[in-house]
Amino acid sequence: MGSLDWIVLSIFFLAMIGIIVHVMMQKDKDTEDYFLAGKNAGWISIGSSIFASNIGSEHLVGLAGVGFISGMAMAHWEIQAWIILLLGWVFVPFYDRIKIFTMPEFLERRFSAGSRTILSLISLISYVLTKVAVTVYAGGVVFKEVFGIESMWGIDFFWISAIGLVLITGLYTVLGGMKAVMYTSVLQSPVLLLGSVVILIIGLVKVGGWAEVQNIAGPNIHLIRSASDPEFPWPGVIVASMVIGFWYWCTDQFIVQRVLSGRNQMEARRGAILGGYFKLLPVFIFLIPGMIAFALSQKGLLNVSSSDSAFAAMVAQLLPTGFKGVVVCGLIAALMSSLASLFNSSAALFVGDFYKKFRPESSEHHLLIVGRIATAVVVVLGVIWIPVMLGLGKVLYDYLQAVQ
């Protein structure tokens, strides 16, 4: 990191602080304000927030790592994001009519109170043990690789960067709620896209063009594999990615909370369309750079310690001064927006599905305070779980499989 990179990073953080201060000046009056941005979000902030929330460790580390190992096969999971259009056209009007606050609340309306409690409990546990902990862990791994610092003040830089990421993100999420999450996404999404496109272009130039990547990748260049392929048979891949996509884009609190924040159905639908357009990009800005990293390592032009560090290695070793700062801002934006959304969604589930049921007489002011405390507790639990996570699996994919 050169001095120009640090200047770019400083400008990014000053812009973030400006947005957060602006949001905090608009006082949250109730839980609708805190968790659903007062149901006054426009389509740009909804679409940007859907995309920025979705892009987290599984893309920066996982998708690039999978591209490094198996090429185009996992692109199906990204391509199936067209299902987000179903969220806008089928589910948004339905959710809006019954005025739900959380996804488990829908299950109670449709089936029973017990089913609501079960889904909410499973969602909360999975958010803390997988999404929050994995995003924090990935942040530590990526920043240690990018900054090239082993330790600081006698402490492993992994812990300094991971805990720093959590504390900064947790602070603005606790104070600003969903408004802070959505408004900062409007800044974070373009920065993330710009940084990732820079990596793609410089990587292609360095490796000698797309034809060279195709030659080195060999059979891994194919998106559709044989039905007898042991890892990616096309019937299983297409069906599985559709099922997962349908659950994630249409029924997961983490995503749906953004469209519930829209000021009306039109804004929510437009936001879903924008999020769908954004989701065309990850194959090009994360998976293909992973394939480029493989090609570069085969030619001896890039030193990659593991598949999980493929994207970070390209940032650290290929980018000139100035561009590296832009890409680091993009990495920080991706991890912070994903974490902030997780913190807010987890707190919304706790307040909406548990606390309100046990204390129905609570005032909106009281619930607002409980929401902030719940957000802070999720932040702490995510950090506490990291050492356990490190013990369960050194590779991100291994850890996710072990927990699930």
N, C-alpha and C positions, 0 to 999 in steps of 0.2 A: 504494500500500500504506500503510494507516494503522497506528497503534500496535496496534490490536486485531487486525489481520491478522497482524502480527509475533508477537503473543502466541500466536495459534492455531498459527502455523507452529512456534514454539518448543515448544509442548506436543506437537505431532506428532513432532518430532525426539526429544524426551525419551522418548516412548513407544517409538519405534524403537530408541533406544539401550538402553532397558531390556530389550526383547525380544532384541536381539543379545547383550547381556551374559549374559542367562539361557541362551542357546544356547551361547555360548562356554564356559560353566561345565560343560556336558555334553561332555566331551572326545571328539573323533572318534577311534575306535580303529582303523578300517580304511577302505578305499575305499567299502565299502557304507554306512558311516556318513556319509562325506563327500559322496558322489554320490547316494545313495538314502535319506538321512535314517535310516539304520539299518533300512530297511524296516519302519518303525513308525509311519508317518503315518496319521492319522485322516481320515475323509471330509470334515470341514469344511476342514482345511488343504489336502487334495488339490483339492477343488472351488475353493477361494479361489485357490490357486496356479495352477490351469489358467486361470482367468479373468484374474487379475492379470498373469500372464505373457503372455497373449495380447494384452491391451490395451496397446498401445505407440504409437509414432509414427504407424503407419499408421492409427490411429483418431483420436488427438488432432489430427493434422495432415491426414492423408490422407482419412479418412472424412468429416470435417467439410468439408474442401475439395471433395470430390466432391459432397457434398450441396449445397454453395454453387453449383457449376457445373451439375450434371446432375440434381439432385433425388433421387428415390427409387430410381433404376435400380440402383445398386450395393448396395442392401439385400439382394439375393439372396445375396451372398457371406456375409453375416452370418446370414441365415435358414437357410442350409444347415448351420449348426452343430448341427442335430439329429443329424448323423452321429456326433457325440461319443457318442451312445448305443450305436452299433456298437462303439466302442472298449471300452465297459464290458461289453457282452454277448457280443461275438464275439472280440475281440482280447485282452482282459485274461486270460481263462482260458488262452488259448493261450500268451501271453507268460509267464504264471506257471508253466505246466507245464514249459516248456523252459528256464526260469531264465536269461533273457538279461539282459545288462547295458546293451547299446546296441542301437539299431535295425539298424545294419550287421551286427551279430553274427547277427541272424536270417537275413540274406542268405547268410552263410557256411554256416549250417546247411542252408539250403534249396538253395543253388546252389554257390558256390565261395568260396575265400578272396579271390580277385581281385575278385569283385563287392563283397565287404565293404570292401576297401581303397578301391575307386573311390567308393562311396557316402559313406564316411567322409570322404574327401578333399574331395569336392564339398560336403558338409555344412559342414565346417570353413571352407572358403574362403567359401562363401555367407554363413555366420553373421557372419564378420568384415567382409566387403566390403559386405554389404547390411544385415542386421539390426542389428549392433552400431553400425556407422558411421551408419546412418540414424537410429537412436534417439538417439544422441548429438547429431547435427546438429539433429534436431527439438527436443531439449531446449534447445539453445542458442537456436534461433529463438523458441520459445514463451516462454522466460523473459525474453529481451530485450524481447519485445512486452509481456508481462504486467507486468514491473517498470518498464518505461519508462526504462531506463538505457542510454545509448549506449556509454559507456566508464567504466572505473574504473582509477585509477592509470595512465592513459595507454594501457590495453589495451581493445580491443573487448570489451564485456560478453558477446558471443556466446561468445568463447573462455573467459572466466572461468566462465560458467554451465555450458558444455558439459564442460569439464575437471573442474570441481568435482563435477558429477553423476557422471562416470566414476570419479573417485578415491574418493568416499564409497561408491558402490555396490560398486566393486571391492574396497575394504578389507573391508567386512563379508562379501562373498562369499568372498574368499580365506580369511578367518579362520573363518567359520561354516559354509561349504559349503551343501548342500541344506537342512539344518535351518533355517539363517538365511533362506534364500529362501522356504521354505514358511511358517514361523512369522510372518515379517514380512508375508506376503500376507494373513494373517487380519486384520491391522490395516489394510493398504493397500486391500483391496477395498471395505469399507464406506465408507472416507473418499472413495475415488474415486467410488463410486455416489452418495453424498450430495452431493458437489461438483457432479457432472454434472447431477443432478436439479435442483439450485438454478439452474443455468444455463438448463435447459430451461424451468422455470416462469417465471423472470424475463424470459426472451426472449419467451415467448408473451404475457405481460402487456404488455410494452413494444410488441410489434408489433400488438397488438389482437386476439389470438386465432388459433386454427388456421384459421378461415375466411379470414382475411386472408392467411395464408401460402399457402393454396390458390389464392386469386385471383391473387396475384403470381407464384406458381410456374408457373401455367398447365399446359401439357402435362407439365412435369417432375414433376408430382405423381403420375404414374402409375408403378406398380411394374412392370407388364407392358407392354412396348412392342411395336409391330408387328413381325412376322417380317421386314419389309423395312427396319426401322430401321437406319441405317448404323453406329450405335455399339452399341446394346443390343438386337439382335433376340432375342426371347424364347427360341427354341429353343437358340441358342448360349449365351445367358447361363445358362440353367438347367443345361444339360449341363456347361458349363465350371465353374460354381460347385460342382457336385456332385463333379467329378473332383478339383478343387483341395481341396475340403473333405474328401474321402476321404483323400487323401494327408496333409493337414495334421493332422487330428484323430486319425487311426488309426496313422500310420507315421512322423511327424516326431519325432525325438529330443527336440526342444524341448518338446513337449507330453506325449509318452508317458512321459518320465522321471518325471513327477508320479505317474502311476498305478502305475508300477513301485515307487514308494516306499511304497505302501500296506501295512499290516500283514497284510492278507489280501484275498482276492478281494472279499468283501462291502464292505469299506471302500473299495476301489478303484472298485467299481461305484457305490456311493453318491456318491463324489467326482465321478465322471463325470456323474451325474444333476445334482448341484448345479452343476457347471460348465456343463451344458446349460441349466439355468434362468437362470443369470447371462448366458449368451450371447443370451438373448432381448432384452437391454436395449440393446446398442450402437446399434441403429437409432434408438432413442428419445433416447438421451443424447449421441450424437455426430453422426449423419447428419442428424437433424431440426434440431438446433441450427445446422448448416451451412445448411440451407434457411431457417431463421429469420434467420440473419445476412444472407443474400441479400435477404430481404424488407425487413429493417431498412435495409440499404444503399440499396435502391431508394427507400425513403421518406425517405432523408437522415438517418436516426436513428443510423447506425453508419458509421464510417470504416474500411473494410477495404482494406488495401494490396494484398493478393493472396489468392487462394482458400486457400492454405496457412495463412494467418494468421487465418482466419475465427473459429475457436474461441477463440484467444488474444485477438483483438480484442474479443469479447463479454465475456471475463473482465475485460479491462483497462478497458472503457468503460461496462459496464452494471451491474456488481455494487457494492452498497454495502459500506462498511467492515465487516469481520468475515466476511461471506460470501466476499469475495475471498480471504481467508486460507484458508478451507475448500477452495475450488476449487483454489487453488495447491497445497495439500497433496495434493489428488486428482491433479493433474497430475504432481507429483513422485513420488507413489506409483506411478502408472502407468508412468512412465519407469524408475524404479528397479527395480520388480519385473520388468519386461521385460528390462532389462539384466542384472540379477542371474541370471535364468534362462538367458540366453544365455551368460554367462560360465561358469556351472556346467556347462551342457550341452556347450559346446565343450571344456572341460577333460576331461569324462567321455569324449567321443569320442577325444580324443588319448590318454588313459591306457588306455582299454579296447581301442581298435582299433589303436593303433600301439605305444605304449611296452611294454605287456604282451607283445606278440608278439615284440619285439626283445630284451626282457630278462625272459623268463619266470621266471627265478629270483629276481626282486626281491621283497623282503619287503613286507608290507602297510604298514609304517611308511614305507618308502622310497617306495612308490607314492603314499602320502598327501602326502608332501613334493612329489613330482613334480606331483601334482594341483594343489596350491596354486601352484606356480611356473607351470604351464600356464595357470591362471586369470589370473595377473598378466600373462602374456605376451599373452593375448587382449585384456586391458584396454588395454595399451600399443599393440597393433596397431590397435585400433579408433580410438584418438586420432590415430595417425600417418596413418591413411587419410583423415581428414576434409578436409585441404587438397586432396587428389586429387579427392575427391568434389565439393568446391565448384567445382573446375575443370571437371568433367565435365558438371555440370548445376545450374543455380540453382534449379530446381524439383524437389521431391522425386520426383515421378512420373517426370520426365525422367531423373533420375539412376538410378532403379531400372531403367528400360528400357535405358539405356545399358550398365549393368553386366551385366544378364541377357542 
